[in-house]
């Protein structure tokens, strides 16, 4: 599965890297602490998230400021800044209406965005999240201990200090998974940025915004989560009107591929989002993006531009722009392009290859 990495600029000039992969209805994953758009694909901790969500959705995700492929400058992070970055990425990706996925700390940012943009968010899935940061739930001493560990051993040859993070986030992980996670930490950002971002997360509080969310919301939480106590997940579900809460039998803050809780997590998301699980076209035909391939598939079903826009939660103008790009890549006119799309739909398991000359 191939992803397409692009860049956009936040309101304060910070460059943000975002990626698009998969096919299907749009799903925007809000940035979590310490991600890397490229390295996550190699990770035994994250790649199953990317692959399996991308099998059913066009996934848009991004590295937050200070991490991964985004600028190292973090400025003064806050709810407003993080929501602004999310707004920038969504606009750059050309999305009008979409589902939101908020994992861990990103859940609070997803809540704030959904409360401020009720017309943009169709549904929202939150996992391992919270409405109030550590300093609002009496965990100040734990925060200081984590920050001290970051400063003491973020890039040290001895992984002992970083092992604390893998034991918290992946207590049931294999040695390979824990070692990968420990390496990903320092490869994603600097110790200075990691400490600043961690402290900023501790001051998050969206308790006053959560009751204003209008999108249907699914909240899931691991029963024995060591990073975010399960009662914080329950509180989050209580604050959001009519949110549905699912308790998962796991101790891992990041769900791992072969644990039963991961299968439950995927099943709940599919049922909640009403995902279309029909097999689609491959991710790269004539250099088409995941979004362009989805438009092409719907064209092959005989849908009008308006119907495609409704199905994909886009504007008609955005659909027209995608079609213009598709026809240019296929080197055909509009009418011929629709005929080519119909031909592609005949055998989706062995689609013809088009020249991109």
Secondary structure as GFF3:
##gff-version 3
##sequence-region A 1 357
A	DSSP	beta_strand	4	9	.	.	.	ID=ss1
A	DSSP	beta_strand	15	22	.	.	.	ID=ss2
A	DSSP	beta_strand	25	29	.	.	.	ID=ss3
A	DSSP	three_ten_helix	39	42	.	.	.	ID=ss4
A	DSSP	alpha_helix	47	54	.	.	.	ID=ss5
A	DSSP	beta_strand	57	62	.	.	.	ID=ss6
A	DSSP	alpha_helix	79	92	.	.	.	ID=ss7
A	DSSP	beta_strand	98	103	.	.	.	ID=ss8
A	DSSP	alpha_helix	106	116	.	.	.	ID=ss9
A	DSSP	beta_strand	121	127	.	.	.	ID=ss10
A	DSSP	three_ten_helix	134	136	.	.	.	ID=ss11
A	DSSP	alpha_helix	140	153	.	.	.	ID=ss12
A	DSSP	alpha_helix	160	169	.	.	.	ID=ss13
A	DSSP	alpha_helix	175	188	.	.	.	ID=ss14
A	DSSP	alpha_helix	191	202	.	.	.	ID=ss15
A	DSSP	alpha_helix	207	210	.	.	.	ID=ss16
A	DSSP	beta_strand	216	222	.	.	.	ID=ss17
A	DSSP	alpha_helix	230	239	.	.	.	ID=ss18
A	DSSP	beta_strand	244	248	.	.	.	ID=ss19
A	DSSP	alpha_helix	260	273	.	.	.	ID=ss20
A	DSSP	alpha_helix	290	300	.	.	.	ID=ss21
A	DSSP	alpha_helix	305	312	.	.	.	ID=ss22
A	DSSP	alpha_helix	316	330	.	.	.	ID=ss23
A	DSSP	alpha_helix	334	344	.	.	.	ID=ss24
A	DSSP	three_ten_helix	348	350	.	.	.	ID=ss25
###
